[in-house]
Amino acid sequence: MTDTVLDRFLRYVVIDTQSDARSKTQPSTEKQKNLGRVLVEELLTIGLADAHLDENGYVYATIPSNVDKPVPVICWCSHMDTAPDFTGTNVKPQIVSNYQGGDIRLTGDPQQVIRVADHPVLNDQIGNDIVTTDGTTLLGADDKAGLAEIVAAAQVLVDNPEIKHGTIKLLFTTDEEIGRGVDKVDLKKLGAQFCYTVDGETAGHIEDETFSADGVEIVIQGVAIHPGFAKDKMENAIKIAGNIISRLPREVSPEGTEGRDGFVHPTGVTGSMDRAQLGLIVRDFDEAGLASKEAMLEGIVKDVMKAYPGSTYSFEVQQYRNMKAILDRHPEIVENAIEAIRRAGMQPVRGSIRGGTDGSRLSFMGLPSANLFAGGHAFHSPLEWVSRQDMERSVKTLVELAKIWAERA
């Protein structure tokens, strides 16, 4: 098999793998396993004999060491699911070959335009081949670009035994987009000491800091009664939830913040007259910021509930924390990645993520994990795009990373 990273990527993105936060199963959607089975077949074909799909939808595989000395076992990780934010059904990837600048109008929905004014990094892509959607779906570069890059890098290492490297573990997860990506990962079976999630954006970037993140679930129990007899009695849980959402201030919303500003963001609301469930995410780079935003949020809830004396609410918080606290104890993880990016011909950029990755939780589960670029842009939207050349740069970075860990052991 001599597939390029672009060949693999185009094959993966047409497989619908959207996760579903409303589902209680693992994975949340069975269709994620369809891609998992394709990945296992490809990994077996290139020579990774232990590649397999487990009952939870995870793909595990090993690139065996080809050196005699002990080298730390590293893991390369990407996720198979795409975000529920926009449809991922019937993806029709389009290739803009030899991009010469200017806005890109998407053929399936001409109202969808990737504008240079909104995506100035397009100015760095002159002469490159850009993959977009047709405007009617998301693309799935988050994180099928990462999957394609890891499999392509694995093939380079297998096909070129003169490249010396230690043992490398591959982990492809499900449900990352809904915060459950590593819920059932078997770290003992994985057997890695350090990890890189390949789930970042711009080529050359390595991220060792994420938002600390909380998920807040508010359940409102209203007062249900026949609407014909509801005067001064009904307390509609749907309206209560709407009232809470309407009071969230714009200055702490995703659309009102940038850089290191945290935010509060409603992600879903479901319910009926008697019971409504409101889901939100709270993000900040430090725990004090999280605490203040959650206090503000609960203050809004309490104030709203004063007008509904017959109703009650619950307020539950689930969390992950900034992976930098763990990575600072293992500086070689980032140092080796910076050198790999440099050797791959790019200027390394060390930064932080206004979000989270599987690596955030893996780090606190005992597997310190940094985040490498995958090259995609405008995630979770029909304007999503990635260039072939940036995916190839990622493959080269992974190969150089494998070499560096062996050299420095």
Secondary structure, DSSP 8 states (H G I E B T S, - for coil): ----HHHHHHHHHTS--B--TT--SSSSSTTHHHHHHHHHHHHHHHT-TT-EE-TTS-EEEEE---SSS----EEEEEE--B-TTS--TT---EEETT--SS-EE-TT-TT-EE-TTT-GGGGG-TTS-EEE--SSS---HHHHHHHHHHHHHHHHHHH-TTS----EEEEEES-GGGT-TTTT--HHHH--SEEEEEEE-STTEEEEEE-EEEEEEEEEE-B---GGG-TTT-B-HHHHHHHHHHTS-GGGSGGG--TT--EEEEEEEEE-SSEEEEEEEEEESSHHHHHHHHHHHHHHHHHHHTT-TT-EEEEEEEEE--THHHHTT-HHHHHHHHHHHHHTTS--EEEEESS--HHHHHHHHT--EEEEE---BSTTSTT-EEEHHHHHHHHHHHHHHHHHHHHT-
